Amino acid sequence: MEGPTRIGEILGGRQTQVDSGRREDLRDNSSFVTPQQAKEIGLRFRNRPPEPATCEYCGKKLQPLGVVMDEDVFFLRPFLPRCTCEQAQVYWEEQDKIAAERKAAEEKEKRRAAIQRKIQRLLVQSGIKRRFQQRTFQTFQQDTPGRAKAYRIAKEYADNFPLHQAKGDGLYIEGTNGTGKTHLAAAIALQLIGQGVPVICKTSSDLLLDIKRSFDSADVRESDVLDIYKRVDLLIIDDLGKEQCSDWSMSTLYSILNDRYEDMKPTIVTTNYNAENLANALTPRGFDNTKIVAIISRLRETSTVMTMAWADIRGKEETQE
C-alpha cells in the first residue's frame, strides 16, 4: 500500500459532491482529515474514529484526525488534540520540549551503551592479558626523572594518537627487565580502546602462536590472521626478541612489520634488547640477518625511541612490567 496521500491527489482522481471551493481547501491541507472530511470525499474508514475532545483552556471542540493512505483513512489512537488557542500552544510547546529532552537522553544512553559494548569487544580482541588490564597511566609510578619522562612520552602518544596515526609514527621502547615498558604499552592500549580505537597488544610469542594455530584450523587461514595484524589501527608487540627463533618466525615478523611500515600503520614495540642484540635474537643461527636489521632500522626510523634502563622495580607494591 502506498504511503500517505495528499487530499488533492484523491480529489483529482474521483468525482465527489464537495463544491469546488471546499475541494480547493482540502487540496491545500496535508494528509490528515477529520471524520467529516473523510466522508465528504468518500474515503474508507480503516478503524473507528475516536470521540471529539474539548480544549480544557478555551472549550473549543476538537475533531479527531485520520491519516489518508491511498483511498483509506486511519484514525490515530490515542487521540491527542491540539488546540490553537494561546494557552494550549504554551502547554504543548512545553510538552514537546520535555519529549525532545527525554528522547535525546534515551539516544545518549543508547550511544553510551553501544560504545561500552564496543569497548568490551575491543578489549577482548586486543589480546591484553587480565593482569595488564589494570596497567593504566594512573597507576604508573613517576617516582624518578627517567620514569616521569617515559610517562610523558607515552601519554603524549596516546593523547595525540590521531596525529601519530596519520604519520605512521610508533614507539620503540627498549630497556632492561622490570622497568615498566609493558605497563606503558598497556596503558596506551587501554586508553585508545576506551576511545573506540582497535588495538592489538600481545607478546611476540603469543602473536606467532595465534598464527600457528591457523595451520590446524579449517575455518581460519594463515593469511586471514596475518591480515588482522597487518591492518589493525595500532599493533603493540611486547617482549620482541623473546620468542623462539626460527626461519618461519623471522619471515613472519618481517612480513607483518614491513607491511605495516609500507602502509604507514603505527606499531609499538617493547624489547629488552638494543638494536644490534635484537637483530641477533630474531635471526636464526646461520641465517642472513639483513631483512631483520632493515626492519628494526625502519621501526626506529618511524618511532620515538624510549630507553628505560634502570633498576628492576618488580617486587615493590605494584608490578610495572
Contacts in CASP RR format, 6 or more apart in sequence:
PFRMAT RR
TARGET T0000
AUTHOR 0000-0000-0000
METHOD contacts of the structure
MODEL  1
MEGPTRIGEILGGRQTQVDSGRREDLRDNSSFVTPQQAKEIGLRFRNRPP
EPATCEYCGKKLQPLGVVMDEDVFFLRPFLPRCTCEQAQVYWEEQDKIAA
ERKAAEEKEKRRAAIQRKIQRLLVQSGIKRRFQQRTFQTFQQDTPGRAKA
YRIAKEYADNFPLHQAKGDGLYIEGTNGTGKTHLAAAIALQLIGQGVPVI
CKTSSDLLLDIKRSFDSADVRESDVLDIYKRVDLLIIDDLGKEQCSDWSM
STLYSILNDRYEDMKPTIVTTNYNAENLANALTPRGFDNTKIVAIISRLR
ETSTVMTMAWADIRGKEETQE
1 69 0 8 1.000
1 70 0 8 1.000
2 69 0 8 1.000
2 70 0 8 1.000
3 69 0 8 1.000
3 70 0 8 1.000
4 31 0 8 1.000
4 67 0 8 1.000
4 68 0 8 1.000
4 69 0 8 1.000
5 31 0 8 1.000
5 68 0 8 1.000
5 69 0 8 1.000
5 70 0 8 1.000
6 27 0 8 1.000
6 29 0 8 1.000
6 30 0 8 1.000
6 31 0 8 1.000
6 68 0 8 1.000
7 26 0 8 1.000
7 27 0 8 1.000
7 29 0 8 1.000
7 31 0 8 1.000
7 33 0 8 1.000
7 37 0 8 1.000
7 41 0 8 1.000
7 68 0 8 1.000
8 23 0 8 1.000
8 26 0 8 1.000
8 27 0 8 1.000
10 41 0 8 1.000
10 43 0 8 1.000
10 68 0 8 1.000
10 71 0 8 1.000
11 18 0 8 1.000
11 23 0 8 1.000
11 26 0 8 1.000
11 27 0 8 1.000
11 41 0 8 1.000
14 41 0 8 1.000
14 42 0 8 1.000
16 23 0 8 1.000
16 40 0 8 1.000
16 41 0 8 1.000
16 42 0 8 1.000
17 40 0 8 1.000
18 26 0 8 1.000
18 40 0 8 1.000
18 41 0 8 1.000
22 40 0 8 1.000
26 33 0 8 1.000
26 37 0 8 1.000
26 41 0 8 1.000
31 67 0 8 1.000
31 68 0 8 1.000
32 65 0 8 1.000
32 66 0 8 1.000
32 67 0 8 1.000
32 68 0 8 1.000
33 41 0 8 1.000
33 43 0 8 1.000
33 65 0 8 1.000
33 66 0 8 1.000
33 68 0 8 1.000
33 73 0 8 1.000
34 63 0 8 1.000
34 64 0 8 1.000
34 65 0 8 1.000
34 66 0 8 1.000
35 45 0 8 1.000
35 49 0 8 1.000
35 63 0 8 1.000
35 64 0 8 1.000
35 75 0 8 1.000
36 63 0 8 1.000
38 45 0 8 1.000
38 66 0 8 1.000
38 68 0 8 1.000
38 73 0 8 1.000
42 71 0 8 1.000
43 68 0 8 1.000
43 71 0 8 1.000
43 72 0 8 1.000
43 73 0 8 1.000
44 71 0 8 1.000
44 72 0 8 1.000
44 73 0 8 1.000
45 72 0 8 1.000
45 73 0 8 1.000
45 75 0 8 1.000
46 69 0 8 1.000
46 72 0 8 1.000
46 73 0 8 1.000
46 74 0 8 1.000
46 75 0 8 1.000
47 74 0 8 1.000
47 75 0 8 1.000
47 77 0 8 1.000
48 75 0 8 1.000
49 64 0 8 1.000
49 66 0 8 1.000
49 75 0 8 1.000
50 64 0 8 1.000
50 75 0 8 1.000
50 77 0 8 1.000
50 78 0 8 1.000
50 79 0 8 1.000
51 64 0 8 1.000
51 79 0 8 1.000
52 61 0 8 1.000
52 62 0 8 1.000
52 63 0 8 1.000
52 64 0 8 1.000
53 61 0 8 1.000
53 62 0 8 1.000
53 64 0 8 1.000
53 79 0 8 1.000
53 81 0 8 1.000
54 60 0 8 1.000
54 61 0 8 1.000
54 62 0 8 1.000
55 62 0 8 1.000
55 81 0 8 1.000
55 83 0 8 1.000
55 85 0 8 1.000
55 88 0 8 1.000
57 83 0 8 1.000
57 85 0 8 1.000
57 87 0 8 1.000
57 88 0 8 1.000
57 91 0 8 1.000
58 83 0 8 1.000
58 85 0 8 1.000
58 87 0 8 1.000
58 88 0 8 1.000
59 83 0 8 1.000
60 83 0 8 1.000
60 85 0 8 1.000
62 81 0 8 1.000
62 82 0 8 1.000
62 83 0 8 1.000
63 81 0 8 1.000
64 75 0 8 1.000
64 76 0 8 1.000
64 79 0 8 1.000
64 81 0 8 1.000
65 75 0 8 1.000
65 76 0 8 1.000
65 79 0 8 1.000
66 73 0 8 1.000
66 74 0 8 1.000
66 75 0 8 1.000
66 76 0 8 1.000
67 73 0 8 1.000
67 74 0 8 1.000
67 75 0 8 1.000
67 76 0 8 1.000
82 88 0 8 1.000
82 92 0 8 1.000
83 89 0 8 1.000
115 196 0 8 1.000
118 196 0 8 1.000
119 193 0 8 1.000
119 194 0 8 1.000
119 196 0 8 1.000
122 193 0 8 1.000
122 194 0 8 1.000
122 196 0 8 1.000
122 197 0 8 1.000
122 198 0 8 1.000
122 199 0 8 1.000
123 133 0 8 1.000
123 190 0 8 1.000
123 193 0 8 1.000
125 198 0 8 1.000
125 200 0 8 1.000
126 189 0 8 1.000
126 193 0 8 1.000
126 199 0 8 1.000
126 200 0 8 1.000
126 201 0 8 1.000
127 200 0 8 1.000
127 201 0 8 1.000
127 202 0 8 1.000
127 206 0 8 1.000
128 186 0 8 1.000
128 189 0 8 1.000
128 190 0 8 1.000
128 201 0 8 1.000
131 319 0 8 1.000
132 182 0 8 1.000
132 183 0 8 1.000
132 186 0 8 1.000
132 201 0 8 1.000
133 186 0 8 1.000
133 190 0 8 1.000
135 182 0 8 1.000
135 183 0 8 1.000
135 186 0 8 1.000
135 187 0 8 1.000
135 190 0 8 1.000
135 320 0 8 1.000
136 186 0 8 1.000
136 187 0 8 1.000
136 190 0 8 1.000
136 191 0 8 1.000
137 151 0 8 1.000
137 154 0 8 1.000
137 155 0 8 1.000
137 158 0 8 1.000
137 187 0 8 1.000
137 191 0 8 1.000
139 183 0 8 1.000
139 318 0 8 1.000
140 147 0 8 1.000
140 151 0 8 1.000
140 180 0 8 1.000
140 183 0 8 1.000
140 184 0 8 1.000
140 187 0 8 1.000
140 320 0 8 1.000
141 147 0 8 1.000
141 313 0 8 1.000
141 318 0 8 1.000
141 320 0 8 1.000
142 148 0 8 1.000
142 151 0 8 1.000
144 310 0 8 1.000
146 308 0 8 1.000
146 310 0 8 1.000
147 180 0 8 1.000
147 308 0 8 1.000
147 310 0 8 1.000
150 173 0 8 1.000
150 180 0 8 1.000
150 184 0 8 1.000
150 306 0 8 1.000
150 308 0 8 1.000
151 184 0 8 1.000
153 171 0 8 1.000
153 304 0 8 1.000
153 306 0 8 1.000
154 171 0 8 1.000
154 184 0 8 1.000
154 185 0 8 1.000
154 187 0 8 1.000
154 188 0 8 1.000
154 306 0 8 1.000
155 187 0 8 1.000
157 164 0 8 1.000
157 169 0 8 1.000
157 170 0 8 1.000
157 171 0 8 1.000
157 188 0 8 1.000
157 304 0 8 1.000
158 187 0 8 1.000
158 188 0 8 1.000
158 191 0 8 1.000
158 192 0 8 1.000
159 191 0 8 1.000
161 192 0 8 1.000
161 197 0 8 1.000
161 234 0 8 1.000
161 266 0 8 1.000
164 170 0 8 1.000
164 266 0 8 1.000
165 233 0 8 1.000
165 234 0 8 1.000
165 266 0 8 1.000
167 264 0 8 1.000
168 264 0 8 1.000
168 265 0 8 1.000
168 266 0 8 1.000
168 302 0 8 1.000
169 266 0 8 1.000
169 302 0 8 1.000
169 303 0 8 1.000
169 304 0 8 1.000
170 266 0 8 1.000
170 267 0 8 1.000
170 268 0 8 1.000
170 302 0 8 1.000
170 303 0 8 1.000
170 304 0 8 1.000
171 185 0 8 1.000
171 188 0 8 1.000
171 268 0 8 1.000
171 269 0 8 1.000
171 303 0 8 1.000
171 304 0 8 1.000
171 306 0 8 1.000
172 268 0 8 1.000
172 269 0 8 1.000
172 299 0 8 1.000
172 300 0 8 1.000
172 303 0 8 1.000
172 304 0 8 1.000
172 305 0 8 1.000
172 306 0 8 1.000
173 181 0 8 1.000
173 184 0 8 1.000
173 185 0 8 1.000
173 268 0 8 1.000
173 269 0 8 1.000
173 270 0 8 1.000
173 271 0 8 1.000
173 306 0 8 1.000
173 308 0 8 1.000
174 181 0 8 1.000
174 270 0 8 1.000
174 271 0 8 1.000
174 272 0 8 1.000
174 273 0 8 1.000
174 274 0 8 1.000
174 275 0 8 1.000
174 278 0 8 1.000
174 305 0 8 1.000
174 306 0 8 1.000
174 307 0 8 1.000
174 308 0 8 1.000
175 181 0 8 1.000
175 271 0 8 1.000
175 272 0 8 1.000
175 307 0 8 1.000
175 308 0 8 1.000
175 309 0 8 1.000
176 272 0 8 1.000
176 308 0 8 1.000
176 309 0 8 1.000
176 310 0 8 1.000
176 312 0 8 1.000
177 272 0 8 1.000
177 312 0 8 1.000
177 314 0 8 1.000
177 321 0 8 1.000
178 312 0 8 1.000
178 313 0 8 1.000
178 314 0 8 1.000
178 320 0 8 1.000
178 321 0 8 1.000
179 308 0 8 1.000
179 309 0 8 1.000
179 310 0 8 1.000
179 312 0 8 1.000
179 313 0 8 1.000
179 320 0 8 1.000
179 321 0 8 1.000
180 308 0 8 1.000
180 313 0 8 1.000
180 320 0 8 1.000
180 321 0 8 1.000
181 238 0 8 1.000
181 270 0 8 1.000
181 308 0 8 1.000
181 321 0 8 1.000
182 238 0 8 1.000
182 239 0 8 1.000
182 270 0 8 1.000
182 320 0 8 1.000
182 321 0 8 1.000
183 320 0 8 1.000
183 321 0 8 1.000
185 201 0 8 1.000
185 236 0 8 1.000
185 238 0 8 1.000
185 268 0 8 1.000
185 270 0 8 1.000
186 201 0 8 1.000
188 234 0 8 1.000
188 236 0 8 1.000
188 268 0 8 1.000
189 199 0 8 1.000
189 201 0 8 1.000
189 234 0 8 1.000
189 236 0 8 1.000
192 199 0 8 1.000
192 233 0 8 1.000
192 234 0 8 1.000
193 199 0 8 1.000
197 233 0 8 1.000
197 234 0 8 1.000
198 232 0 8 1.000
198 233 0 8 1.000
198 234 0 8 1.000
199 232 0 8 1.000
199 233 0 8 1.000
199 234 0 8 1.000
199 235 0 8 1.000
199 236 0 8 1.000
200 207 0 8 1.000
200 228 0 8 1.000
200 229 0 8 1.000
200 232 0 8 1.000
200 234 0 8 1.000
200 235 0 8 1.000
200 236 0 8 1.000
201 236 0 8 1.000
201 238 0 8 1.000
202 210 0 8 1.000
202 236 0 8 1.000
202 237 0 8 1.000
202 238 0 8 1.000
203 237 0 8 1.000
203 238 0 8 1.000
203 239 0 8 1.000
203 242 0 8 1.000
203 243 0 8 1.000
204 237 0 8 1.000
204 238 0 8 1.000
204 239 0 8 1.000
204 240 0 8 1.000
204 241 0 8 1.000
204 242 0 8 1.000
204 243 0 8 1.000
204 253 0 8 1.000
205 239 0 8 1.000
205 242 0 8 1.000
205 243 0 8 1.000
205 244 0 8 1.000
207 229 0 8 1.000
207 237 0 8 1.000
207 256 0 8 1.000
208 243 0 8 1.000
208 249 0 8 1.000
208 252 0 8 1.000
208 253 0 8 1.000
210 225 0 8 1.000
211 222 0 8 1.000
211 225 0 8 1.000
211 226 0 8 1.000
211 252 0 8 1.000
213 220 0 8 1.000
214 220 0 8 1.000
214 221 0 8 1.000
214 222 0 8 1.000
214 224 0 8 1.000
214 225 0 8 1.000
215 222 0 8 1.000
226 252 0 8 1.000
226 255 0 8 1.000
226 256 0 8 1.000
229 235 0 8 1.000
229 256 0 8 1.000
230 255 0 8 1.000
230 256 0 8 1.000
230 259 0 8 1.000
230 260 0 8 1.000
230 263 0 8 1.000
230 265 0 8 1.000
231 263 0 8 1.000
231 265 0 8 1.000
232 265 0 8 1.000
233 265 0 8 1.000
233 266 0 8 1.000
234 265 0 8 1.000
234 266 0 8 1.000
234 267 0 8 1.000
234 268 0 8 1.000
235 256 0 8 1.000
235 260 0 8 1.000
235 265 0 8 1.000
235 266 0 8 1.000
235 267 0 8 1.000
235 268 0 8 1.000
236 267 0 8 1.000
236 268 0 8 1.000
236 269 0 8 1.000
236 270 0 8 1.000
237 267 0 8 1.000
237 268 0 8 1.000
237 269 0 8 1.000
237 270 0 8 1.000
238 270 0 8 1.000
239 270 0 8 1.000
239 271 0 8 1.000
239 272 0 8 1.000
240 253 0 8 1.000
240 269 0 8 1.000
240 270 0 8 1.000
240 271 0 8 1.000
240 273 0 8 1.000
240 278 0 8 1.000
240 282 0 8 1.000
241 271 0 8 1.000
241 272 0 8 1.000
241 273 0 8 1.000
241 278 0 8 1.000
241 281 0 8 1.000
241 282 0 8 1.000
242 272 0 8 1.000
242 281 0 8 1.000
243 249 0 8 1.000
245 281 0 8 1.000
245 282 0 8 1.000
245 283 0 8 1.000
245 284 0 8 1.000
246 284 0 8 1.000
247 284 0 8 1.000
247 287 0 8 1.000
249 282 0 8 1.000
250 282 0 8 1.000
250 283 0 8 1.000
250 284 0 8 1.000
250 287 0 8 1.000
250 291 0 8 1.000
250 292 0 8 1.000
253 282 0 8 1.000
253 292 0 8 1.000
253 295 0 8 1.000
254 291 0 8 1.000
254 292 0 8 1.000
254 295 0 8 1.000
257 267 0 8 1.000
257 295 0 8 1.000
257 298 0 8 1.000
257 299 0 8 1.000
258 295 0 8 1.000
258 298 0 8 1.000
259 265 0 8 1.000
260 266 0 8 1.000
260 267 0 8 1.000
261 267 0 8 1.000
261 295 0 8 1.000
261 298 0 8 1.000
261 299 0 8 1.000
261 302 0 8 1.000
266 302 0 8 1.000
267 299 0 8 1.000
267 303 0 8 1.000
268 303 0 8 1.000
269 299 0 8 1.000
269 303 0 8 1.000
271 278 0 8 1.000
273 280 0 8 1.000
273 281 0 8 1.000
275 296 0 8 1.000
275 297 0 8 1.000
275 300 0 8 1.000
278 296 0 8 1.000
279 289 0 8 1.000
279 292 0 8 1.000
279 293 0 8 1.000
279 296 0 8 1.000
280 289 0 8 1.000
282 289 0 8 1.000
282 292 0 8 1.000
282 296 0 8 1.000
283 289 0 8 1.000
283 292 0 8 1.000
312 321 0 8 1.000
313 320 0 8 1.000
314 320 0 8 1.000
314 321 0 8 1.000
END
